[in-house]
Amino acid sequence: MNVVVVGLGYVGLPLAVRCAQAGHRVVGFDTDEARVKLLASGSYVEDVPDGELAAVLESGTLRPSSEPRSCAGFDVAVICVPTPLRDGLPDLSHVEAACRTLARYLRPGATVIVESTTYPGTTQEKVLPWLEDGSGLIAGTDFHVGYSPERIDPGNRQWTLATTPKIVSGIGEASLAAVSAFYSGIVDRVVPVSSPAEAELAKIIENTFRHVNIALVNEFAMVAHDLGVDVWEAIDAASTKPFGFMPFAPGPGVGGHCLPIDPSYLSWRVERALGQSFRFVELANDINGHMPDYVVRRLMLGLNRRGKPVCGSRVLLLGLAYKKNTGDARESPAVRVAALLTGLGADVVAADPHVMESGLITAPVRRVDPVPAELARADAVVLLTDHDAFDPTAITGHASYVLDCRRALSGPNVETL
């Protein structure tokens, strides 16, 4: 089967490789020519080992391209492009561009699937017209359309693309059958739902559940600290209950696409369609969005107790990724922490062995290696992401003061968020 995967990021590249491994002839299409060329030197996504990528590239079963005409002749096309927020509004421009490109090469009997996270109704209200307008074909009659939300968890070795159940949907029975058949060949289990709207909402429910619960424990952390109570010990104790409780951990904020962005899509849709506010999402956005500010306030208090103002103090940030052991820095709270500290006059340096993006943290913040000399030189070390590559013994042994936002360290010089 000829498969086109549009978008070669954290979702699209693993999918393209998996499809190639399953025996399909795959074109990985991305408008970013530099990203396409980068694949020749190895994988930039942790979930895709260099060896697996090299194998499908060398065999020719995966062909990366930035040329739109490479999409011609597809049997199945999967859209895995970003859906960011622009000024608080959903930006579907990448999805539209992908649809209009695919429409030029759409043939009777082909299938187009959207994996990009979006609000309920997008597939039927937006994607269908874009595909029909550009192709002159009729969705559901001439070609199939479906929605299957991505469930990629970067760095998760247990629940991979293949082992995580895949929600599938179509605009009719024939489309659902086509989408189910495609994914059944690359994942262990498919979960059909009645229409794309339910599949779109399911994805947002998953992410909103996490977003709201993380906001809840973040607020617990702030309140517990003011009350002089160890919130981490309390969470551990609550976790011994074998029913009715699921533990979540506080942290410096949320990142990636799923939590800071996806729930806002539903909030926008509810406001626009129903004229109502989605209060849980808005409250979670407020709490999680201000956690970097809370981290900076705690750091200022910690420095003050040691007789040091934040202005002029050297602060070493450990971890720029939003998630442990990955290089994914999308919407990372570290960016705001760094900006706030530099705005207060701190001398900020940062270390992350996984994040390669040079422009993520801008001047005057510099990248350093977390060697003993750098740890000792800092007036404060802030552990934002607890990568396994960071040496706990070195951190606690050489840093004079550590603010640990992940409860990964212990010692007399360590303060936990």
C-alpha positions in Angstrom: 0.0 0.0 0.0 1.2 3.5 -0.8 1.1 5.7 2.3 1.8 9.4 2.8 2.5 10.8 6.3 2.2 14.5 6.3 4.3 16.1 9.0 7.5 14.4 10.4 7.5 15.6 14.0 7.0 13.7 17.2 3.8 12.1 15.9 4.5 11.7 12.1 8.0 10.3 12.1 7.3 7.3 14.4 4.1 6.6 12.4 6.0 6.8 9.1 8.7 4.4 10.3 6.1 2.0 11.8 4.2 2.0 8.5 7.4 1.2 6.6 8.3 -1.6 9.0 4.8 -3.0 8.4 5.6 -3.4 4.7 4.0 -0.2 3.2 5.7 2.1 0.7 5.8 5.3 2.7 6.5 8.9 1.7 7.2 11.2 4.7 6.2 14.6 3.5 7.2 17.7 5.4 7.3 21.3 4.1 10.4 21.9 6.3 13.2 21.0 3.9 15.9 21.3 6.6 14.0 18.7 8.7 13.8 16.3 5.8 17.5 16.6 5.1 18.3 16.1 8.8 16.9 12.6 8.6 19.9 11.5 6.6 22.1 12.0 9.6 19.8 10.2 12.1 16.6 10.5 14.1 15.7 13.7 15.9 12.8 11.9 17.8 13.7 9.7 20.8 11.0 7.2 20.0 12.7 6.4 16.7 16.1 4.7 17.1 18.7 5.7 14.6 19.1 2.0 13.5 15.4 1.6 12.8 15.3 4.8 10.8 18.4 3.9 8.8 16.9 0.5 8.0 13.7 1.8 6.4 15.6 4.6 4.6 18.2 2.3 3.2 15.5 -0.2 2.0 13.6 2.5 0.3 10.4 1.7 2.2 10.5 5.2 3.7 11.2 8.2 1.4 11.3 11.6 3.1 10.4 14.5 0.8 9.6 18.2 0.9 8.2 18.2 -2.6 4.4 18.2 -2.8 4.4 16.0 -5.9 5.8 13.2 -3.9 2.3 12.7 -2.4 1.0 11.6 -5.7 -0.4 8.0 -5.9 -1.3 7.5 -2.3 -3.7 4.9 -1.1 -3.7 6.3 2.5 -2.6 9.7 3.7 -2.3 10.6 7.4 -2.1 14.2 8.5 0.2 14.7 11.5 0.8 18.5 11.5 0.8 21.0 14.3 -2.4 22.6 15.5 -1.1 25.5 17.7 -3.0 28.3 19.4 -2.6 31.8 17.9 -3.6 34.5 20.3 -5.8 32.0 22.1 -7.5 30.8 18.9 -7.1 27.4 17.2 -4.8 27.6 14.2 -5.8 25.0 11.6 -3.6 26.5 8.9 -1.2 23.6 8.8 -4.2 21.1 8.6 -5.7 23.2 5.8 -2.4 23.3 3.9 -2.0 19.5 4.2 -5.6 18.9 3.0 -5.2 21.2 0.0 -1.9 19.5 -1.0 -3.4 16.0 -0.6 -6.6 17.0 -2.5 -4.5 17.7 -5.6 -3.5 14.0 -5.7 -6.6 12.4 -4.2 -8.0 9.5 -6.2 -11.2 7.5 -5.9 -10.9 4.8 -3.3 -8.1 6.6 -1.3 -8.3 7.3 2.4 -7.3 10.5 4.3 -6.9 10.3 8.1 -6.3 13.2 10.5 -4.3 12.6 13.6 -3.6 16.2 14.6 -5.4 17.2 17.8 -8.3 19.6 17.3 -11.8 20.5 18.4 -14.9 18.2 17.9 -16.4 18.8 14.4 -13.1 19.7 12.6 -13.0 16.7 10.4 -16.5 17.0 9.1 -16.8 20.8 9.1 -13.4 21.7 7.8 -11.4 18.8 6.5 -14.1 17.4 4.2 -14.7 20.7 2.4 -11.0 21.3 1.9 -10.5 17.9 0.4 -13.6 18.0 -1.8 -12.9 21.6 -3.0 -9.4 20.6 -4.1 -10.2 17.3 -5.7 -13.7 17.6 -7.2 -14.5 14.3 -5.5 -17.2 13.5 -2.9 -16.2 12.4 0.6 -17.8 9.1 1.6 -18.7 8.3 -1.9 -15.5 8.7 -3.9 -13.0 8.6 -1.1 -12.8 7.8 2.7 -12.1 10.2 5.5 -11.5 9.5 9.2 -10.0 10.8 12.4 -7.7 8.9 14.7 -6.1 10.9 17.5 -2.4 10.5 18.2 -1.5 9.0 21.5 2.2 9.4 21.4 3.9 9.6 24.9 7.5 10.6 24.2 10.0 8.4 25.9 7.4 5.8 27.0 9.0 2.4 26.4 6.0 0.3 27.6 3.2 2.1 25.7 4.5 2.7 22.2 2.7 3.6 19.0 2.2 -0.2 18.3 1.0 -1.2 21.8 -1.2 1.7 22.7 -4.9 1.1 21.7 -5.8 3.3 18.7 -9.1 5.1 18.5 -10.4 5.1 15.0 -13.4 6.7 13.3 -14.8 7.5 9.8 -17.5 9.6 8.2 -19.5 6.5 7.4 -19.3 2.7 7.7 -17.1 2.4 4.6 -14.6 5.0 5.8 -14.5 3.5 9.3 -13.8 0.1 7.8 -10.9 1.6 5.7 -9.4 3.5 8.6 -9.7 0.4 10.9 -8.1 -1.9 8.3 -5.2 0.5 7.9 -4.4 0.8 11.6 -5.0 -2.9 12.3 -1.9 -3.6 10.3 0.4 -1.3 12.4 -1.1 -1.4 16.0 -2.1 -4.2 18.3 -5.7 -3.0 18.9 -8.1 -0.5 17.4 -11.1 1.1 19.2 -13.8 2.1 16.8 -16.1 5.0 17.7 -19.3 6.2 15.8 -18.0 9.4 14.2 -14.9 11.7 14.0 -16.5 14.1 16.5 -16.4 11.4 19.3 -12.8 10.6 18.4 -11.8 14.2 18.5 -13.5 14.7 21.8 -12.0 11.6 23.3 -8.5 13.0 22.7 -9.3 16.2 24.4 -10.9 14.4 27.3 -7.7 12.4 27.8 -5.6 15.5 27.9 -8.0 17.7 29.9 -8.2 14.9 32.5 -4.4 15.2 33.0 -4.3 18.9 32.7 -7.0 19.4 35.5 -5.5 16.9 37.8 -2.0 18.3 37.5 -3.4 21.8 38.2 -5.0 20.3 41.3 -1.8 18.9 42.7 0.1 22.0 41.8 -2.4 24.1 43.8 -2.1 21.5 46.6 1.7 22.0 46.5 1.5 25.7 46.8 -1.0 25.6 49.7 0.8 22.8 51.5 4.0 24.7 51.4 2.4 27.7 53.0 0.8 25.4 55.7 4.2 23.7 56.4 3.0 20.3 55.1 4.9 17.9 52.9 2.7 17.5 49.9 4.8 14.8 48.4 4.5 12.6 51.5 0.8 13.2 51.5 0.4 12.2 47.9 2.4 9.0 48.6 0.1 8.2 51.5 -3.0 8.9 49.4 -1.6 6.6 46.7 -1.9 3.6 49.0 -5.6 3.7 48.6 -6.3 0.8 46.1 -9.5 2.5 44.6 -10.8 5.9 43.8 -7.4 7.7 43.5 -4.8 8.2 40.9 -1.6 10.0 41.8 -0.3 13.0 39.9 2.9 14.9 40.7 3.4 18.7 41.1 5.9 20.3 38.8 7.2 23.6 37.4 4.4 23.8 34.8 3.1 21.7 31.9 4.5 21.5 28.4 4.2 19.7 25.1 1.2 20.1 22.9 -1.3 18.0 24.8 -1.7 19.9 28.1 -1.1 23.6 27.6 -2.8 23.7 24.2 -5.3 20.9 23.5 -7.8 21.5 26.3 -8.1 25.1 25.1 -9.4 23.9 21.8 -12.4 22.5 23.6 -12.8 25.6 25.7 -12.8 27.7 22.5 -15.3 25.4 20.8 -17.7 25.5 23.8 -17.5 29.3 24.0 -18.1 29.6 20.2 -20.8 27.0 19.8 -22.6 27.3 23.1 -21.7 30.7 24.5 -20.5 29.1 27.7 -17.2 29.0 29.5 -15.4 25.8 30.3 -14.5 26.7 33.8 -12.3 23.6 34.7 -10.1 24.1 31.6 -9.8 27.9 32.2 -8.9 27.3 35.9 -6.4 24.6 35.0 -4.8 26.9 32.4 -4.4 29.6 35.0 -2.8 27.4 37.7 -0.5 25.5 35.4 0.4 28.6 33.3 1.6 30.4 36.5 3.6 27.6 38.0 6.8 29.0 36.4 6.1 32.2 38.3 5.7 30.3 41.5 9.0 28.5 40.9 10.7 31.9 40.6 9.0 33.2 43.7 10.2 30.1 45.7 13.7 30.6 44.3 13.7 34.3 45.3 12.7 33.3 48.9 15.3 30.6 49.0 18.0 33.0 47.9 16.8 35.7 50.3 17.1 33.3 53.2 20.7 32.8 52.2 21.3 36.6 52.1 21.4 36.8 48.3 19.2 38.9 46.0 18.1 37.2 42.8 19.5 40.2 40.9 23.2 39.3 40.2 22.9 35.7 41.4 24.0 32.9 39.1 21.2 30.4 38.5 21.7 27.1 36.8 18.6 25.6 35.3 18.8 21.8 34.9 16.4 20.6 32.2 14.8 22.5 29.3 12.6 19.7 28.0 9.1 19.6 29.4 9.4 15.8 30.0 12.0 13.5 31.5 14.5 11.8 29.2 13.2 13.5 26.0 14.3 16.4 23.9 10.8 17.7 23.5 10.8 21.3 24.6 7.4 22.4 23.1 5.7 24.8 25.4 8.3 24.0 28.1 7.9 25.9 31.4 11.7 26.3 31.5 11.4 29.0 28.8 9.3 31.2 31.1 11.4 30.4 34.2 14.5 31.6 32.3 12.7 34.7 31.0 11.4 35.7 34.4 14.8 35.2 36.0 16.7 37.2 33.4 14.1 39.9 33.7 14.9 40.1 37.4 18.6 40.5 36.7 19.8 37.0 37.4 22.8 35.5 35.6 21.1 32.4 34.1 22.7 29.4 32.5 21.0 26.2 31.5 21.9 22.6 30.8 20.0 19.8 29.0 21.7 16.9 27.2 18.6 16.1 25.2 17.4 19.4 23.9 19.4 20.5 20.8 17.3 23.6 19.9 19.8 26.5 20.0 17.1 29.2 19.9 14.9 27.8 22.7 16.5 29.8 25.4 17.6 33.2 24.1 20.4 35.5 25.1 21.6 36.3 27.7 21.0 32.7 28.8 23.9 30.4 27.9 24.1 26.6 27.6 26.6 24.9 29.8 27.4 21.3 30.9 26.3 20.4 34.4 29.9 19.6 35.5 30.9 20.0 39.2 32.5 23.4 38.5 29.3 24.8 37.1 27.2 23.3 39.9 29.5 24.8 42.5 29.7 28.2 40.8 25.9 28.7 40.8 24.2 30.5 43.7 21.2 28.3 43.0 20.5 25.2 40.9 16.9 24.6 39.8 16.0 21.1 38.7 13.2 21.6 36.2 13.4 18.2 34.4 14.8 15.1 36.2 16.7 13.6 33.3 18.5 10.3 34.1 21.6 11.9 32.6 21.8 14.3 35.5 24.0 13.0 38.4 22.1 13.4 41.7 25.3 12.9 43.7 27.1 15.6 41.8 24.2 18.0 42.1 23.8 17.6 45.8 27.5 17.3 46.4 28.6 20.5 44.6 25.6 22.9 44.6 25.2 25.2 47.6 21.4 25.5 47.1 19.0 23.4 45.0 15.4 24.0 44.3 14.1 20.6 43.2 10.8 20.8 41.2 10.6 17.1 40.6 11.3 15.5 44.1 14.3 13.7 42.6 16.9 14.8 45.1 17.5 14.9 48.9 19.9 16.5 51.2 20.3 19.5 53.6 21.0 21.9 50.6 17.8 20.7 48.7 14.5 22.4 48.9 11.5 20.6 47.2 8.8 22.4 45.4 
